[in-house]
Structures are given as C-alpha cells and as structure tokens.
C-alpha cells in the first residue's frame, strides 16, 4: 500500500477522525475543572523531573503550590536555560528533564543562531499531541471532504528532511514540520492532512536549501489536483501563493503539458489540463487560486497579527465563501491556545498542557517579576505568556504576547497579538500589536486598503528629531491627500494604543509618522528574496519593525541615502509601481 492509499484507507480515516474529535472533546471537558488540571500539570512536571539537576537545584521535591514554584524558580527566557540545553544537546542526561530529548525543534527566528528546543517523549505525550490533534477538529468536522483524498490538501509547511542536521548527541535539530512524528514518537495518527499528497515527498533531485524551487515543484504538482484546502500556519506563505502562481505560470503550464517536473520526465504528458489552464489565463489575465482550484473550501493559518490586515483580500484570491480557520496559538516551545470551535482568531487555553502564568504586556520581564494567573486576565488586554511543562521548560517566557478575546466556561480565550519585542527610540516602547491595531484603525477611518506594512525609526532630512516611517503596500492607488490623511490617522491611533508614544509626541521627542507607499506586491517580492537566501518559508514571517538600512532599502526600492531619511511632511515619496 502506497502513502496515498494508506491515507485513504477507510479504517485509518475513521480512526483519525475519531481521535481528532476525541482530543478536542477532552480539552473542552477540561475547561470545567481548570484549577484541578493546572494543579495536576504542575504536580506532574515536578514529580517527573524532581531528580534532575535543575529539579534538585530548585528543590522541586519540596514544592507543593504555584506560589512555592514562583518562589523557587525564576522566570526564564531561552538565554537563561541555554547552558542547560547545550549540555543536554551535547549528550548529558537528567539535566532539565528526566527523559532525554528525542529531537530538538528549531526556533522560528529568521536571524541569528537557531535555538535548540528540547522535545522529550513525555512532552509529546502529555503536552503536544493532545492540542496538536485537537487543532484539526474544526477543519475536519465542518469541511470533511478535505480528507476524502490524499491530494485534497496543499500543506505548504510540510517539508520532510530525510537527512536532518543533528546535535552533538546525534539528535535531529529541525523544524517541527520536518519531523516524522509517527516514526520518531510512535504516534501513527500524527500525519497531517496533505502529508501523503503526491507533492508531500518530492521524487526529483532538488537542493535541500532551494526552498523556492521546492515550493514551485509542489505547486506544479498541486495544479493537477482538485485542492480543497491550503494549510500554511504562517500566513505569509499562503499570501505568497497567488503571487507564485503568476510568477511561475508559463513554466508550470509547460511542465504539465510535457509531463516533466523540474525539467525531469515525471509522469504522462497532460495537454488537456495544460490547455484548460491556458484558457484560464487567456480569459482572466491574472490567474488566481480560485481559478485553478474552484472547489477550495478553507485556509488553515494564523489569522491575527499583520495577517488580519490582508486576509480579507487574500480570501478573495481563493474564492467566494472560502473559510479562514485559525491555527493554534503556539510556539516551538509549547502550546498556549487552540480553537475548539469556529472562532476566527482565538483559542481556549490548553489547560492540560502547561502551567500558565502571565504578565501585562507593557511590563518588563525580570526573573522575579510578579505574575498573574489565568483567572486574573481581562478581556481586551495584552499579556506576556509564561509557561511550565513536563518537557523541561520552567517558568519560560516564550516571547509571545496574547490578547484575551473573551472567556468560555470561565477560561480565557486568547489570540496571538505579536512578539514581546519593542521599538523604543524616545521612550515610546511600542509593540507590534499596538501598531498593527493602529494600522487597522487608520484603514477604517480612511477607507483605504492595506495589504502589508513595516516601519522603522528614522530622522528627517536636516533635523534631529526622530519619527516613524511606515512603508505600506497599498491595494489600488492612493492620492497624496489620502496618504496624508492616513498618516495623520495612524499617528493619532498609535497614540491611543500606546500612552508612551503619545507622551513622546507631546514632549517633542518624536515627530509625526510619515508614510511611504509601496505597490501591492512589494512585500511578496521581499519575502521571495529572503527565502532565496536559504531560509525555510515557515520561518519567514511578517515583520513590522525593520531597522536595518540595507533590508529597508531592499523592501522599499530606495537607495542607501534615501533609505536613511524620511521624505516629506505627511508622506514619504517613492516605492509605488516599482518592479
């Protein structure tokens, strides 16, 4: 039985559906006893890891309550735990966790050395698999036809690596989407939708780090299938797909006609499908995913952050009525929230996975910072996330900020709000979530359509007062008057979101925002350029704050001198319509 036949096996599909829906019901039921589950999670991780070097150093055996835990263990970030993790990765055992990591997940950062996130068998059983499987429940419950065939799902993040890099101890060090969880952890139902599609494992020679070519090859194969769902998790990957269709269209159609894949003979020529695709291009001019896959049902991806600005237009590219289902609020280090219904952005805390603590998002995180419990969170507020789980991460500040949307059964439902990093040139202490919400407010106030945005602190020509320059990818043409009004509305909206920005503006430490208009494809071209350097597409995410002069010039199409300054009073010139 080949992989596609294995996926389509009725018994397997039945077991998979029952398991996914069952895990979701378990998480729903856990909301009725949230305090009991949080106590059990803490007690279990303390008991399991009491004999480790870290557990002995912090008296795990004597801890009975969350208050005890707070007193005994400082808040940690990755840097604080890195010495323990590096020793573990080098082969030492019983340091952070009683069971040795079977694999190390990479971080999702696009610069600097990749983190090594230890992934133990106990973490996978107790923390990872329940939320991971439950996350697919809204998709398979409401769009069951996406499971009808192995090739009904285009999973953009699935990127198996047969010969992965390893740590000094010989353990794989790869992205979560590059691990065969079934083989590595003995979970036969862990394969995601789309894993066994014809493009799931590429069968032609391609360089492991040529991610654009691998993306093309998968798209070329998918163009011959009746795709019903696209899984991206990282929304920037899904946003790039319509751009890629048109970028690679002539090559794609020719290869379908010739039966080649990457220039290599692959399958029978398909002149009929090629002719159909050519007629679409002749009729519509700009080919959209909705034309290639007219029975598309759903997109599965993060729906908040910068994506909240461009998702309405992106949905149109895939067809009328296409649903956007939120991927879990999670990091490589562990889960936070998962959608248990069809809410478009938020998920309930996974109270069986980790012991959670929170800090107000505007507060600085220190090892001894006081924290809040989940019962103290308020809807409409942003919070830093701190979690502890059995896999060896204790009071771990993951670096993400979540926004509490509401409560379900008394438990907060949260959405991803952004990273915890700040831009702070003059005491304004801006977070990306604040600027993104301000962008949405300015767009509503002006009726203008923002496809993507980035910003940086710069100086005006001949002046010493800094200001924020915002590069905006616009849908359609904005007049200068419209752009001036958008800049004014944005400046006011940022001040409403962040009192510290308002104070810096009032004190004359910052001048007003300027806006640089870019064409609608500017961020897509920049995304492609970044991926072409060898960074995996899953790791190239929308990024608001961009202070590097060279990268800013690349995005905006400006020369080094122009990139260093803002131009104009209310607007900044350049960028629109550039190739």
C-alpha positions, -999 to +999 in steps of 0.1 A: +000+000+000+015+034-010+012+065+011-018+079-007-036+045-003-026+045+034-042+079+039-074+070+020-078+037+039-114+039+054-103+024+087-075+048+091-096+078+082-123+067+107-097+063+134-081+096+126-114+115+127-124+098+160-090+106+176-091+143+165-126+149+176-120+129+208-089+150+217-110+182+212-137+169+235-111+161+262-099+197+260-134+210+262-142+189+292-110+200+309-124+236+310-149+225+337-120+218+361-093+243+350-079+247+385-076+210+390-059+205+357-034+233+364-025+218+397-021+183+382+001+197+354+024+214+379+025+184+403+033+160+374+061+180+360+076+185+395+074+148+403+087+137+369+117+160+370+124+162+407+156+141+404+171+162+375+200+185+381+177+215+376+150+200+398+174+194+427+189+229+423+154+244+427+140+220+453+113+205+431+106+179+458+096+205+483+072+225+460+035+220+466+018+250+451+022+276+424+033+301+450+060+277+461+070+273+425+072+310+419+095+315+449+118+286+440+121+291+402+129+324+384+112+334+352+135+321+324+140+330+288+159+309+263+192+326+272+188+316+309+182+279+300+206+278+271+236+264+292+214+235+304+201+229+269+235+230+253+249+205+278+218+182+271+223+186+233+260+176+238+249+143+254+245+149+292+213+134+307+190+142+335+196+179+335+163+196+327+141+166+321+141+130+333+137+116+298+162+126+272+151+147+242+144+127+211+147+157+188+153+194+191+129+218+173+144+249+157+131+283+166+112+303+141+135+333+140+150+344+107+182+358+121+210+346+143+217+311+155+187+287+157+176+278+192+176+242+202+142+234+218+144+201+236+115+177+227+111+148+251+087+118+247+069+128+278+063+163+264+050+149+232+025+126+250+013+149+277+017+184+262+020+182+224-002+155+208-035+164+226-035+200+214-019+192+181-046+167+171-074+187+185-064+217+164-076+199+132-111+193+146-129+224+132-114+217+098-124+180+095-158+185+113-170+213+091-151+205+059-149+167+059-143+165+021-107+177+027-100+142+040-116+125+010-083+122-009-046+125-001-042+153-027-072+174-015-049+194+008-019+215-002+002+216+030+027+243+025+046+238+057+051+200+053+088+197+044+103+164+053+141+162+056+155+127+051+190+136+064+185+163+090+212+181+108+219+168+143+232+180+177+265+167+191+245+139+207+231+128+173+196+140+178+178+157+149+177+195+150+150+205+126+116+223+123+086+207+138+072+202+102+103+183+092+099+155+118+081+122+111+063+122+144+048+088+138+082+071+134+100+093+160+074+091+187+052+061+179+021+081+171+006+065+139-022+091+136+001+122+137+004+127+100-012+160+090-037+164+061-017+168+029+013+148+042+007+119+017-002+141-013+019+134-045+040+165-036+044+155+001+078+139-008+094+153-039+108+125-061+130+145-083+165+159-075+164+193-057+188+210-034+176+208+002+180+245+007+165+256-025+131+264-009+117+284-038+123+255-062+108+230-038+078+253-035+075+256-072+076+218-076+048+213-051+027+240-067+032+225-102+020+191-089-009+206-070-021+224-101-032+190-115-052+181-084-086+192-070-072+210-040-099+219-013-077+232+015-044+251+019-025+247+052+001+273+058+002+281+095+025+310+086+001+333+067+029+349+047+033+315+029-003+315+019-002+351+009+027+343-014+008+316-033-013+338-057+019+357-065+038+325-071+011+311-095+016+341-118+053+343-113+058+307-124+028+303-146+045+297-181+069+272-167+042+254-147+018+250-177+046+238-199+057+212-175+022+199-171+019+197-209+052+179-212+048+156-181+080+169-165+088+181-130+118+204-126+128+196-162+129+159-154+105+133-170+080+126-143+045+115-155+024+112-186+020+145-205-013+162-197-021+185-226-057+186-217-050+201-182-024+225-197-050+237-223-075+243-195-050+263-175-041+284-206-077+292-213-080+305-177-050+327-182-064+340-215-098+347-200-089+362-167-054+377-174-043+374-138-047+338-127-059+333-091-060+301-069-098+302-072-095+296-110-071+267-106-089+251-077-126+262-080-137+239-051-114+254-025-131+253+009-107+265+036-074+281+046-057+270+078-033+296+091-027+322+118-054+349+113-041+376+136-012+400+136-003+415+102-024+389+086-056+405+100-050+434+076-046+413+044-067+382+050-099+397+036-083+403+002-064+371+004-096+351+009-109+366-024-080+352-042-090+317-032-127+320-040-161+332-026-170+316+007-136+302+015-132+300+053-101+310+072-096+287+102-071+298+129-040+277+135-032+272+172-016+299+193+017+281+199+054+283+196+081+257+191+085+255+229+049+247+236+012+254+231-009+282+245-044+282+229-063+261+205-096+268+187-123+244+200-150+259+177-152+281+146-140+313+162-120+331+135-090+341+156-090+328+192-085+296+211-090+284+246-060+279+269-047+243+267-051+239+305-039+202+304-006+211+286+013+236+308+010+256+340+004+291+328+013+325+342+010+359+326+023+395+328+009+427+315+024+431+280+036+466+288+056+454+318+093+444+316+100+408+323+125+401+350+134+368+368+114+379+399+085+397+381+051+391+398+028+371+375-010+367+371-030+335+369-054+329+342-083+340+364-068+375+367-068+381+329-091+407+315-107+406+280-093+433+257-059+433+273-025+420+261-002+397+281+032+381+281+029+343+283+050+323+308+045+285+309+060+254+325+056+219+312+070+184+317+095+187+289+119+207+309+109+243+303+101+260+336+085+295+340+096+300+305+088+334+289+083+324+254+085+359+239+049+360+226+021+383+235-015+372+235-047+392+236-076+380+257-107+380+235-133+366+259-140+337+282-156+304+276-166+283+306-147+308+327-114+302+308-097+329+288-098+326+250-067+341+235-054+352+201-018+358+191-010+396+193+026+397+184+061+393+197+071+409+230+100+429+215+097+467+214+107+496+193+119+523+217+138+553+203+124+580+226+106+563+254+077+552+232+081+515+239+059+504+210+049+468+205+040+455+170+004+446+182-002+483+190+010+495+156-010+468+137-042+477+156-035+514+148-030+505+111-064+488+111-080+519+127-064+542+102-075+520+073-111+520+086-111+558+091-098+565+056-115+536+037-080+526+023-069+491+019-036+480+034-020+447+022+011+448+044+032+472+063+066+477+080+080+506+100+113+519+114+126+549+133+143+575+111+154+611+111+141+638+089+164+655+065+184+681+083+166+675+116+175+657+148+140+646+160+132+610+152+100+598+137+084+566+125+084+559+088+058+534+078+060+516+044+026+505+033+017+481+005-014+496-009-043+480-027-051+503-056-039+539-060-038+563-031-037+600-038-013+622-019-042+637+001-054+602+010-019+593+021-016+624+042-048+617+060-038+581+065-006+592+081-024+616+104-050+590+114-022+564+120-002+588+142-033+595+163-042+558+165-008+548+177-011+574+205-044+559+215-029+524+216+003+535+235+003+563+260+041+562+260+040+571+223+015+599+229+038+613+257+069+612+234+050+630+207+037+657+231+071+662+246+086+667+211+108+636+213+091+622+183+078+639+151+047+627+133+045+594+114+054+595+077+040+570+052+058+556+022+035+540-004+047+507-020+030+487-047+008+458-036+035+431-044+064+448-026+063+426+005+058+394-016+089+402-037+108+409-005+095+376+010+108+357-020+142+374-018+145+363+018+135+327+011+160+327-018+188+331+008+181+296+021+157+304+050+128+280+052+095+296+042+079+286+075+104+309+092+100+340+070+071+357+087+055+391+085+078+415+104+067+450+113+098+466+129+127+467+103+155+489+114+183+475+091+191+501+064+200+475+038+169+454+043+147+486+044+162+497+011+155+463-004+119+464+007+112+499-004+133+500-035+153+530-023+190+538-025+211+538+007+209+576+011+171+578+006+166+548+029+183+567+058+158+596+059+121+602+057+109+624+029+081+650+031+059+662+059+029+639+059+041+613+034+073+597+021+079+595-016+089+566-037+081+529-040+048+528-058+048+509-090+084+499-088+092+464-104 
